[in-house]
């Protein structure tokens, strides 16, 4: 079979991920905090009741900060946001007075997140404070400074601090999402804030760029690009904007995935005929082949401990999920229900694997335990849902969907609740990957 025919055959077989490529090609296709911390009742986490109070010398800026702060806390899934316009805090007190405490306690509010905004022509100051209602004591205080363009980022920093102080867990408001978009007419990579704001392009090669993957420290992104005519893997350093080609094998080099320690990249290549899973270091050296079965093996994803890799293979006749040790041994099949399961993404908590599961003529996002139990379909509706990726806290999933016509990026709670669309322009957007904290 000639090379072009072989590549076309590989694109048509095996995996949903490669099917996505084909569709792209068709278009070119603390102490108080511990006391307040989450209580559990029969295994269910009870949300912390909080109120957000934002004041300042510019009402429009204060209103904008309030909306971002409230949205961040709600998305964290740790808090029950109690709104009451009657809550007033004067100035920036070191302790809540008795009247305010009584009002808050009467509303069932355990903590108050307070921000006071001062602004001039050059900068904005956000004095963020966190109060415990029972004693009125100040749990945390910090001043954040930025310009008009950074006010959202400053607010995200404060909200993440609130999450950490009240739960001991890292917040996700400062995380980002990398994805593919055709808004320039080409498939370029973009990065946006986790809530869909502040997108910026990070490739501009007027080619086909796919399957971006964050490194463990959030400084590097590996991806597949056709910039030189062949689908090879590149790594871009976000701190320097330097990019390097790390593979140049014949055939397809696709679906890179960083190991949790950042030392290795697992990927699929068809240089031996069928697509197989390999690992290499971030410079493209130390190549080691992991799979040897007949069929297409693609889309590797590492377990959080780096001891196992889940991947998609059609070795059994239809695309299904498999798990193997990181050295390629002890391969076992994970999915048996459904004739087409692909695009696995291992939760940072290690307890779930999200994937694209075909239902009828469309795909949905499903999750399953690594032992093969607990299969759950978490999305529904029109269109198809693809390319799941977990938030670093394991509580939300981002994915691409055509449910509203064009492809857009959405996020959803890991139980299937709170669907939220993140991209809103007229372009198509695919293949999201959520950054680490």
N, C-alpha and C positions, 0 to 999 in steps of 0.2 A: 504493500500500500504506500502510495506516495506520502510525503510529509504533510502536505496540506490536507489530504484525505484523512490521515491518521489524527491530526489535530481536530478536524471536524467531528470525527467519530468520538473522540474523547469528550468534546464539548457536549455531545448529545447523550452520553452515557453516564451512569453512575451516580451523580450527585446533583442536588438542587443548586448548590453553589455554582457549578459549572453551567447549569441551565440558565442561571442568572447572567453569567458572562455572555452566553449566546444571545439573550434578549438585549443586552447592551450592544452587542456587535450588530444587531439588526438595525440599529440607528446609526452606525459608522463605516449596540445595546447599552467632785469636791466634797466637806462634811454634810452640809445642808443638801447638796446635790445627791449624796448617797441616800439620805433619808427620803428624798422625793423620788428617787429612781423607780424605774418600772416595777410595779408590784405584779405578781402573777397569781392568777386564780384558775385552778384546773388547767394549767398550761397556757392560758391566754394572757397575753401582755396587756396591761391596762394603761391607756394613754395618760400622759401627764397634762392636767388642765392648766393652760397658760393664757395670759393676756398680753397683747402687744400694744404698747403706748408709744407713739412717735410724735414729737413736738419740735418746734424750731422757729427760726426767724423767716423762713420761706415756706409757706404752706404747700405749694406745689411740689417742692422737693421732699418735704416731710411726707406728703401723701404717696409719692413714688417709692420712697424708702419703706414705708409701711406695707405697701402691696408686695414688694419683693421679699421683705422679711417674713410676712405672714405666709406667703406661698412657699418659701424655703422650709419653714417649720412644719407646714402641713405635709409637704412632700417627703419629709424625713420619716413620717409615719409613727413618730414617737409621741406626738402631742395632740391634745384636744384643744383647739383654738377657741377661746370664749371671747366673743366680741361684745363690747358695751361702750357706747360713745360717752357714757357718763363718767368713765374713769378719767380723772384728771390728776396729773402729777406736776407740781410747780417746780420749775428750775431743774437742777440735777441733785437731788437730795442724797445724803449719805445713808439715810435710813427712812423708811416709810413711816408717816405719822399714823396715829391711832385711827383717825377717821378713814383714811384710805385703806388701811389694813382691814378695818371692819367691813368696808364696802366690798373689798376683794374676797374676803372669807365668806361673805354672804352669797357671793356668786359662785362659790366653789372653786375659786382660782388659787392654785398652789404656788405659782410663780409669776412674776411680771417681767417681761422683756421690755426694757425702756431704752429709747434712742432719742437723743437731743441733737438737732442738726443746726449748725451755724455755717454760713456761707458768705463768701465775698467773690470778687471777680476772678480770683486766681485759684481758690481751693474750697473744698467742703470738708468740714470736720464733723465726724459722727462720734458723739460720746455715748458709748453703749454700756448699759448696766443691767444686771440681773438681780432681782430681789426675791427673797423667800417671804411669802405672805404671812405665815404664822408669827414670826418674830419681827418681820420688817427689815431684817438684816440684809446687807449688800453681799451677795455671793461672788460677784465678779464685776469688774469695771475696766474698760479699756477705751482709749481714744484712737480712732481711725481717721486718716487724712488722705484725701485724693482730690482729683479735679473732677469737673463735670462728667467727663467721659468714663471715669472710674467709679462712679457712685454705686452702680450695681455690684461691681466686684467688691467694693468696700463692704457693702451690705451682706454679700455672700460670706465674707470672712467673719463678720459678726455672728451671723446665724449659725455657722459651723461651730463657733466657740460656744454658743448657747447649747447646741446639741451635745457637745462634749462635756460641758460643765454639769448638765442635768442627767446625762445618761452614761457617760464614760465611753461613748462610741464616737468615732469620727463622723462628722457630717459630710454630705456629698455636694453641698452648694458650690464649692469651688472647683468641682470636677468639670471635665469637658468631654465632648463627643466628636470623634472624627468620622467622616462619612464621605460618600461619593455624590457629586452633583453635576448635572449637565447644564447649569444655568449659563455657561459661556458657549454652549454648543459642543463642548467636549466633556469627557468624563474626568473631572479634576477632583482632588481631595480638598476638603474643607474641615475646619475645626470650629465648633460653636460651644458656648457655655451649656451646661447641662440642661438649662431651661429653654434652650433654643435661641438665645440672644447672642449678639456679637459674632456672627459667622465671619470667617476669613479664609481665603484660599491659600493652600500651602504647596500646591503644584501648579505649574503653568506651562506644561509641555505640549499642550494641544493634542493630547493623545488619549488613550484609554488607561485609566488608573483605577485599581480595584483592591478590595479586601485589605483595608488598612488595619494595623494591629499595634496597640500601644505596648511599649516596654514597661517593666515593673515599676520604674521610677518616673514615668511620664515624660521623659526627655527625648525618646526615640520613637519613630513610627516606621514599621516595616510595611511594605505594600508591593503589589504587582503592578508593573507598568509596561505598556507597549511602546514607550517613547523611542526605542531603537528598533522597532519593528517586530521584536519577539517578546513574548510575555516573560519578563525576568523580574526578580525580586530586588527591591531597592530599600535602603534605610536612610531616613532623613533625621538629622539632629536638630531638634526644635530650638536649641539654645544658640546654635551657630548658623542654621539654615543650610549646612553642608549636607549633601546627599551622595550616597555611593551605591553603585550596582554591586550586589553581593552574589548573584548567580548569573550565569550566561550559558546554561545548558540548552541543548536542542529540545524542542517541544515546549510544553507549558510548565512554568514554575509559578505555582499559585498558592493561595491561602496560607500565608505565613502566620505563625503563632509563637509568641515569646514564652519561654519558660518562666516560672515565677521568680527565679533569682536573676533573670535577665542575661544569663550566660549563653543560652541556646535559642535557636529558632527552629521550630518544626515547620515543615512545609511539604507540599506535594509537587512532584515533578514527573513528567512523562518521558524523560530522557531514555528510559529503558524500555519504552513501549507503553505498557499500562502505567497509569499514574500510581506512584508509590509514595509512602511517607518516608521522609528523611529528616535528620537533624543536622545542624551546623552551628558554628559560633556566629557572633554578630558581624564578623568580618567575612563570612562565607567560607571559612576554613573548617577543617575537622569533619568533613562530610561523612555521615553514617546512615546507612539504609536500615529502616526498621520493619517494613512490610515486604512480603515476597509472594503473596497469593495472586492467582489469576483474577483479574477484575480491576476496577478503579478504586483506589484508596486515597481519600482527600480530606480536606477540612479538619486538620488536627486541632485539638484544644486540650490544654494541660490541666490536670487537677491542681488545686491550690498548693499542695505539698510538693508538686513536681514529680511525684512517683508514678503517675499514670497519665495516659493520653487517650482521649476519646476521639473517634474519627468516623467518617462515613465510608462505607464500602458496599459494592454490589456483588461481592464474591459469592453470596448466597442466591443470586438471581435478581434481587431488587435492592435498591439503596436502603441500607439500615445502619444503625449506630453500633459501633463496637468499642470495646475498651481493651487496652493492652498496657503492660508495664512500660516505663519510659525507655527501656532497652529493647522493646519490640517483642518480648516474650509474654506468655500467658494471655493470649488473645481470647476474648469472649464476646459473644453477641449480646447486645443490650436490649434492642427493640425487636418485638415480634408482631405487634399489632400495627396494621397499616401496611400498604404496599410501597410507601415512599417516605422515608424519614431521613433527614439530613441536617447539615449546618449546626452541629452541636456546639454548645457554649457552657463550660463548667462554671457553676456558681462559685464566687470567692469563699463562701462558707463550706463548700465541698459537699453539700447535702443534696444538690439538685443539678441536673443537666437540662438546659433549655435547648430546643431544637425546632426545626420546621417539619411539621407533620402534614401529609396530604390528606385532605378530607374532601372526597368528590373530585372536582376539577380545580380546587383551590388549596392553598396551604394555610395552616394555622400555627400559632406558637404553642408548643406543648412543653411540659416539664416531666422529668422522670428521676427517680432516685438512682444512684449509681449501682444499686443491686438489682435494678430492673423493676422494682415495685413503684407504686404511687404515680402511675401515668395520669397526667392531668392536662386537659386542653384549656388554656387560659385566655385565648382570644376567640372572638366570634365576629360575624358580620360579613359584609361583602368584600370582594377583592381577595387578594392573597397577602399573607403575612410572612416575612422572611427575616433572615439574618439577625437572630436574637443576640443580645450582649447584655451582661449583668452590670448593674451599679456596683461599685466597690464594697458596699455594705450588704449586698445580696438581697436587698429588699425590693428592688425595682428592675425592670427589664426594658431595654430600648430595642426597637426593631423597625424594619421598613415595611410599609404596607401600601397597597393600591386601593384601599377601601373607599377612597373618595375620588377615584379616577386616576390621577397621576400618583406616582410613588412619592411618599412622604415619610418622615421619621416620626415615630410615636414612642411614648413610654407608658408603662403600665405597672401597677403593683404586681408582685409575684403571685398573688392569689387571683389575678384577673380583674381587679377593681381599679378604678381611677385612671381610665385611659385618657391620655393627653397628647395632642398633636404638637410637635415641636417646630416643624418647618412650615412656612406659610407663603412662599412665593410661587411663581408659576412654573418652576423647574421640576425635574424629577430628582429624587434623592434616595440613595440606597446604601446598604452595607455599613451600618453604624458600628462603632466600637467605643465603649465607654472607658474613659481613662481611669487609672488608679487614683487613690486619694493624693 
